């Protein structure tokens, strides 16, 4: 994922807070949308100070689930070398459940379902990529849910990074706190391979991106799982697959303030 400030591909708070439940036999089972504002300092490669507004959509349907996010990133008055004063980036991640398609349970050990996982990365500049591979829903005690997806990456055009593997766990964990709760959710993208072609090098990289959010809406009797405040932590080793060196730092370590509203 190229995403710099938001939770992923499959955002835990969206999946944990699904709305619009449908009746048995309906195609759409539930859906949830949210807007997030983030502010952080210390980003690498791109300008250091960033503000991000993110739209996220998640749903579950008869044969799988979908997740979409779109980031609008503002560089706090300083132009990015390639994107200018702001940029747009997004991902669409559909998954097809083999258990639902075959109408049978596919369970063994901690695995509760096997899926075909896909992601389309899009945005400004040369960022388009297509990811595909197996996905697994896991039952891990204490977690609201835990997913583990394995992708083979295919960038558009002749960029390096083709046919490399990416491992993406996605999780959600809720901790009761007084009259409310804290939600810890997020993802990790671990690209395990290097690649090289005529256009350059692509290095293995690891992007760890959890959010820690207090359910302020529940505390204020505004409504549970609707209004959150908290922080997002963004650690990215070899950001964008660029090797970290003494002359050019690409290892990113940022904590951003966060406000998130579900609707």
Secondary structure, 3 states (H helix, E strand, C coil): CCCCCCCCCCCHHHHHCCECCCCCCCCEEEEEEEEEEEEEECCCCCCCEEEEEEEEEEEEECCEEEEEEEEEEECCCCCECCCECEEEEEEEEEEEEHHHHHCCCCCECCEEEEEEEEEEEEECCCCCEEEEEEEEEECCCCCCEEEEEEEEEEECCCCCCCCCEEEEEEEEEEEEECCEEEEEEEEEEEECCCEEECCEEECCEEEEEEEEEEEHHHHCCCCCCCEEEEEEEEEEECHHHCCCCCCCCCCEEEEEEEEEEEC
